[in-house]
């Protein structure tokens, strides 16, 4: 298994979806994983350490893992079949032992970022589905960031309406960085 990190999230216009770019820690290879808008927003919030007033779905899963005194050892992207990635949450606990729970990669990544767990990709997938740094520029030429900004602007307005000014300030800073 090859350790990776979430390098960035981008809007992928041809499919009207988002792509999470995973970068191997000890190399130049990148792995794009297409995800939905909700998951992209959740991953972006985890990357920016944004908190919500109430737990969202990925926060709930994180709380459940912690609530049973378990630990998320790693998220593993284990298979690519017919263009679909498969992953598991590797959970360890003294009470229940070790369990691998099937998960969509988008959900697994959102949870891994919240729990600061390692993200691992099988060697076969990295060899089959990778892109190199030089190819990344060609892909980025097709990518628009406007939909992510629009989503963040909506979240900013919600935070202001609820008078959650600390959250609003963090979202505002994220928009400025984009």
Secondary structure, 3 states (H helix, E strand, C coil): CEEEEEEEEEEEHHHCEEEEEEEECCCCCEEEEEECHHHHHHHHHHHCCCCCCCCCHHHHHHHHHHHCCEEEEEEEEEEEECCEEEEEEEEEECCCEEEEEEECHHHHHHHHHHHCCEEEECHHHHHHHEECHHHHHHHHCCEECHHHHHHHHHHHHHHHHCCCHHHHHHHHHHHHHC
